[in-house]
Amino acid sequence: MTLRVDVLTIFPDYLAPLDLSLIGRARRLGLLEVHVHDLRDWTHDRHRTVDDTPYGGGAGMVMRPEPWGEALDEVCEALPGRTPHLVVPGPGGDRFTQRVAEDLASREDWLVFLCGRYEGIDERVYEEFAGRYPLSVLSLGDYVLNGGEVAVLAMTEAVARLVPGVIGNTESLTEESHTGGLLEYPVYTKPPVWRDREVPGVLLSGDHGRIAAWRHEQRLERTARRRPDLLRDYQAQQGPGAAQGW
Ligand code: 6GU
């Protein structure tokens, strides 16, 4: 089954990178179908207004519910008999992790992203559509972006590359950081000496057992240094004693 992605945004041009590289190729191969919609197409006034001042006062503007309601009614009913999973990118959401990407890639065949701008979307839109479809609010991390579009690029890429056929070399999926709970080992290519820096000798030894052991060591060392939180989870997974080697 191909993965379908719909994106509702007031900046459709922000999603242009989805035409490029492996994701663009996946679309041309029919493995992925992406539909980007301009939210303003569901406005009815001359200025194509999507926002207004917040009730109760405060800074900034809030996205009005009517264009969202009409847009979601139409987009979410575009495939009769299929149910979309709605995704709202926002800094207040659950953390978007490799696990979440894997769950979405394996369980869902249709994602509809709602890109908010300004101070957010009128809360009643969430109430209305969370009652009709599964809905996740997802955050990339603890920092603030101007809107959901960049997050949609990241999430679509993370999910789509897990769809069978999108990445040619499936081995690179199992080796990479965050699969198996450790960061990746360092990699080297030719030349063997560059600016007096040598490629680690073990990699030139042809001894596949020693190479695998060295790479595992490097993953542990790197994870300990950069992401001690991940190393603790990994060691808990390996069972008591594994960290000490008994
Ligand atoms: Cl998903 N959206 C926005 N607007 N800001 C974010 C984010 C998402 N994740 C981190 N910051």
Residues whose N, C-alpha, C, O or C-beta is under 5 A from the ligand:
A	BS01	6GU	P89 G90 P91 L138 S139 L140 G141 Y143 V144 L145 N146 G147 G148 A151
